[in-house]
Amino acid sequence: MNSYFVKRTGRAILTIWLVMTLTFGMIRLIPGGPIEMLRARLIRQGVDPSRIDAIVQTYKQDPTPVYVEYYEYVTSLLSGNMGQSFYYQEPVSALIVDALPWTVFVMVTATILLFVIAILLGALMAYHEGTAFDTAASSASILLSSIPFYVLAIGFVVVLSYQFGLFPARYRMSPGVEPGFTVQFLSNAIYHAALPIASVVLTQAGLQALAMRGNSIQVLGEDFVRVARLRGLSDRRIAVRYVGRNAILPMYTGFLTLIGFNIGGSVILEQVFTYPGIGYYMYQALINRDYALMMGVFLIITTTLVVSVYIADLTYGLIDPRVQSGGQSEAY
């Protein structure tokens, strides 16, 4: 176990370092740069050309070799400094600290809800295999899963926000609401996050429900389930202790990794809802060629995914003793 822990920890650290290095190099291959983007923005605003040159000149710095920039970037990261955002003129770490909790709130809540719905729906589909309910639920799951989450999000904004005015179409909070652990703050935060959460849940729960259905059907055919029925155990006990418990286990890893993937997918979702999370700042950094902010947000997203997989690998054996003992499928 100790050897496995060391290997997985080393692999996770190596993955983060490689992604950080590749991001540092690839971002600098993007055409243009922050200075060029600033000049283009000033031109579009109709600023006098002579004034544009003066403004741009204040931001220009002496060219630094790439290896020196990389060394300074790594050493700064190790000290907790992610640099200064060129566009927002604020420390990147401050922007991320402000935005990350909102993205985590939306994506973690959405992932938990979709897995709860998927587990319940998938179990019902398995118990009613071949019935009209199973056919209808499976068809609906496939249909919703084929819709990209951002398409559904745009539909929500157009219909529920602009046409009917039921939900806000932008921002994390309403004006005048003070942050804090109050009923007004929490209810307003949930109100603004409702549509982003619904967009993720409705488009992802279907595939997870079908996975739960397949796992449940497989477990229902195991010998220990037949033995439990012969022993006269109630259907409820069989469903919860034998079928449900064994069918959920294979979905545990997918649950943790999906949180990481959803946080990465927040770039598009938060742009649709103008929801200032880390995905929103990532998009703004791409538009404005804000290298420091771009690398900082990308590093956070990558680290979240790597840590999710890392936790799943280390904890799966704790919830499923068969992984540690090398046993086959059996009731426990």
C-alpha positions in Angstrom: 0.0 0.0 0.0 2.8 2.4 0.9 4.5 1.7 -2.5 1.2 2.3 -4.3 0.7 5.6 -2.4 4.2 6.8 -3.3 3.8 5.9 -7.0 0.4 7.6 -7.3 1.7 10.7 -5.5 4.7 11.0 -7.7 2.7 10.4 -10.8 0.2 13.2 -9.8 3.0 15.7 -9.1 4.7 14.8 -12.4 1.5 15.3 -14.3 0.9 18.7 -12.8 4.4 19.7 -13.6 4.2 18.5 -17.2 0.9 20.3 -17.7 2.3 23.5 -16.2 5.4 23.3 -18.5 3.4 22.6 -21.6 0.9 25.4 -20.8 3.8 27.8 -20.3 5.2 27.0 -23.7 2.0 26.6 -25.7 0.4 29.8 -24.5 3.4 31.7 -25.9 2.8 30.2 -29.3 -0.6 31.9 -29.5 -0.6 34.7 -32.1 -0.5 38.1 -30.7 0.1 39.1 -27.1 -1.2 41.3 -24.3 0.4 44.4 -25.8 -1.1 43.8 -29.3 -4.5 43.1 -27.7 -4.3 46.3 -25.8 -3.4 48.3 -28.9 -6.3 46.7 -30.8 -8.8 47.5 -28.1 -7.6 51.2 -27.9 -8.0 51.5 -31.7 -11.5 50.1 -31.5 -12.3 52.7 -28.8 -11.2 55.5 -31.1 -8.2 56.7 -29.0 -5.8 59.1 -30.7 -2.9 57.1 -32.3 -0.2 59.2 -30.6 -1.8 58.5 -27.3 -2.1 54.8 -28.1 1.7 54.7 -28.6 2.3 56.4 -25.3 0.0 54.1 -23.4 1.5 51.0 -25.0 5.0 52.2 -24.3 4.2 52.3 -20.5 3.4 48.5 -20.6 6.4 47.4 -22.7 9.3 45.7 -20.9 12.7 44.6 -22.0 12.6 41.2 -23.6 13.5 38.3 -21.3 14.8 34.9 -22.4 12.1 32.2 -22.2 14.1 30.0 -19.9 14.5 32.9 -17.5 10.7 33.5 -17.6 10.1 29.8 -17.0 12.4 29.8 -14.0 10.8 32.9 -12.5 7.4 31.4 -13.2 8.1 28.2 -11.4 9.8 29.8 -8.4 7.0 32.3 -8.1 4.4 29.4 -8.1 6.3 27.6 -5.3 6.1 30.7 -3.2 2.3 31.1 -3.9 2.7 34.0 -6.4 0.8 33.4 -9.7 1.8 36.8 -11.1 -0.2 39.9 -12.0 -3.1 39.9 -14.4 -2.3 42.3 -17.3 -6.0 42.9 -18.1 -7.5 43.3 -14.6 -4.3 44.7 -13.0 -4.8 42.5 -10.0 -2.9 39.5 -8.6 -4.0 36.3 -10.3 -4.2 34.5 -7.0 -6.7 37.1 -5.7 -8.9 36.7 -8.8 -8.8 32.9 -8.4 -9.5 33.0 -4.7 -12.6 35.2 -5.4 -13.9 33.1 -8.3 -13.0 29.5 -7.4 -15.5 29.0 -4.6 -18.4 30.0 -6.9 -17.3 27.5 -9.6 -16.8 24.7 -7.1 -20.3 25.5 -5.6 -22.0 25.2 -9.0 -20.2 22.2 -10.3 -20.0 20.1 -7.1 -23.7 20.7 -6.4 -24.6 19.8 -10.0 -22.4 16.7 -9.9 -23.9 15.5 -6.6 -27.5 16.1 -7.8 -27.0 14.3 -11.1 -25.5 11.3 -9.4 -28.3 11.1 -6.9 -30.8 11.3 -9.7 -28.9 8.8 -11.9 -28.6 6.2 -9.1 -32.3 6.3 -8.2 -33.4 6.4 -11.8 -31.0 3.7 -13.0 -32.0 1.4 -10.1 -35.7 1.8 -11.0 -35.0 1.2 -14.7 -33.1 -2.0 -13.8 -35.9 -3.3 -11.6 -38.5 -2.6 -14.3 -36.3 -3.9 -17.2 -38.2 -4.3 -20.4 -41.3 -2.4 -19.2 -42.7 0.8 -20.8 -41.1 2.8 -18.0 -37.7 1.4 -18.7 -38.1 2.1 -22.4 -39.3 5.7 -21.9 -36.7 6.5 -19.2 -33.9 5.0 -21.4 -35.0 7.0 -24.4 -35.3 10.2 -22.4 -31.8 9.6 -20.9 -30.2 9.1 -24.4 -32.0 12.2 -25.8 -31.0 14.5 -23.0 -27.4 13.2 -23.0 -27.1 14.0 -26.7 -27.8 17.7 -26.1 -24.6 19.8 -25.3 -24.9 21.5 -21.9 -24.2 24.9 -23.4 -27.1 24.5 -25.9 -29.5 23.8 -23.1 -28.0 26.7 -21.2 -28.6 29.1 -24.0 -32.2 27.8 -24.2 -32.7 28.4 -20.5 -31.3 32.0 -20.8 -33.6 32.8 -23.8 -36.8 31.2 -22.4 -36.6 31.2 -18.6 -34.7 34.4 -18.2 -35.5 36.8 -21.0 -39.0 35.6 -22.1 -40.5 34.7 -18.7 -38.1 36.4 -16.3 -38.2 33.5 -13.9 -34.4 33.3 -13.3 -31.5 35.8 -13.6 -29.5 35.6 -16.8 -26.2 36.8 -15.4 -23.9 37.4 -12.4 -23.4 35.5 -9.1 -25.5 37.7 -6.9 -28.1 40.4 -7.1 -27.1 44.0 -6.5 -27.2 45.0 -2.8 -26.9 41.5 -1.4 -24.1 41.4 1.1 -21.9 38.2 1.2 -22.2 36.2 4.5 -23.8 33.2 6.0 -27.3 34.7 5.9 -30.6 33.3 4.5 -30.7 36.1 2.0 -27.2 35.5 0.7 -27.6 31.7 0.5 -31.0 31.9 -1.2 -29.8 34.5 -3.7 -26.7 32.5 -4.5 -28.8 29.4 -5.2 -31.3 31.4 -7.2 -28.5 32.7 -9.5 -26.8 29.3 -9.8 -30.1 27.4 -10.5 -29.9 27.5 -14.3 -26.2 26.6 -14.6 -26.7 23.7 -12.2 -29.8 22.6 -14.1 -27.9 22.7 -17.5 -25.3 20.3 -16.2 -27.7 18.0 -14.3 -30.2 17.5 -17.2 -27.5 16.8 -19.8 -25.3 14.5 -17.8 -27.7 12.5 -15.5 -28.9 10.4 -18.4 -25.6 8.7 -19.2 -25.0 8.0 -15.5 -28.5 6.6 -15.1 -27.8 4.2 -18.0 -24.5 3.2 -16.4 -26.3 2.6 -13.1 -29.0 0.6 -14.9 -26.4 -1.7 -16.5 -24.5 -2.2 -13.2 -27.8 -3.1 -11.4 -28.9 -5.5 -14.1 -25.5 -7.2 -13.8 -25.7 -7.4 -10.0 -29.2 -8.8 -10.2 -27.9 -11.8 -12.1 -25.3 -12.6 -9.5 -25.5 -15.8 -7.5 -25.5 -14.0 -4.1 -28.7 -12.2 -5.1 -30.4 -15.5 -5.9 -29.3 -16.9 -2.6 -30.7 -13.8 -0.8 -34.0 -14.3 -2.4 -34.1 -18.0 -1.5 -33.4 -17.0 2.1 -36.6 -15.0 2.0 -35.0 -11.6 2.4 -37.3 -8.7 1.6 -37.0 -7.0 -1.8 -36.1 -3.7 0.0 -33.2 -5.3 1.8 -31.9 -7.0 -1.4 -32.3 -3.7 -3.3 -30.4 -1.6 -0.8 -27.8 -4.0 0.8 -27.0 -6.3 -2.1 -27.9 -4.7 -5.5 -27.7 -1.0 -4.8 -24.4 -1.1 -2.8 -22.6 -3.2 -5.3 -24.0 -1.4 -8.4 -22.9 2.1 -7.0 -19.3 1.1 -6.4 -18.1 1.2 -10.0 -19.5 4.7 -10.3 -17.5 6.1 -7.4 -14.4 6.9 -9.6 -16.5 8.4 -12.2 -18.2 10.7 -9.7 -14.9 12.2 -8.5 -13.4 12.6 -12.0 -16.6 14.1 -13.3 -16.2 16.9 -10.7 -12.8 17.7 -12.2 -14.1 17.6 -15.8 -17.1 19.8 -15.0 -14.9 22.4 -13.4 -12.9 22.4 -16.7 -16.2 22.7 -18.6 -17.1 25.8 -16.7 -15.3 27.9 -19.3 -18.3 27.7 -21.7 -21.0 27.5 -19.1 -20.0 30.5 -17.1 -19.6 32.6 -20.3 -23.2 31.8 -21.3 -24.5 32.9 -17.9 -21.9 35.7 -17.4 -21.2 33.9 -14.1 -17.8 35.2 -12.9 -16.1 32.0 -11.8 -12.7 30.7 -12.9 -14.1 29.5 -16.2 -15.3 33.0 -17.0 -11.9 34.5 -16.1 -10.3 31.8 -18.3 -12.3 33.0 -21.3 -11.5 36.6 -20.6 -7.8 35.7 -20.3 -7.9 34.0 -23.7 -9.5 36.9 -25.4 -7.1 39.5 -23.9 -4.0 37.2 -24.2 -3.5 37.6 -20.4 -0.8 35.1 -20.0 -0.5 35.2 -16.2 -4.2 34.8 -15.6 -4.5 32.1 -18.4 -1.8 30.0 -16.9 -3.1 30.4 -13.3 -6.6 29.4 -14.1 -5.5 26.5 -16.4 -3.2 25.2 -13.6 -6.1 25.3 -11.1 -8.4 23.4 -13.5 -5.7 20.8 -14.2 -4.8 20.4 -10.6 -8.4 19.9 -9.7 -8.8 17.0 -12.2 -5.5 15.4 -11.2 -6.4 15.6 -7.5 -9.9 14.1 -8.2 -8.4 11.1 -9.9 -5.7 10.8 -7.2 -8.3 10.8 -4.4 -10.4 8.2 -6.3 -7.4 5.9 -6.8 -6.4 6.1 -3.1 -9.8 5.7 -1.6 -11.5 3.2 -3.8 -9.9 0.3 -1.9 -11.3 1.7 1.3 -14.9 1.5 0.1 -14.5 -1.8 -1.8 -12.5 -4.4 0.1 -12.4 -6.6 -2.9 -9.9 -4.3 -4.5 -7.5 -4.8 -1.7 -8.1 -8.6 -1.2 -8.3 -9.4 -4.9 -11.7 -11.1 -4.4 -14.4 -11.6 -7.0 -17.9 -10.1 -6.9 -19.6 -11.1 -3.8 -22.0 -9.8 -1.1 -20.5 -8.2 1.9 
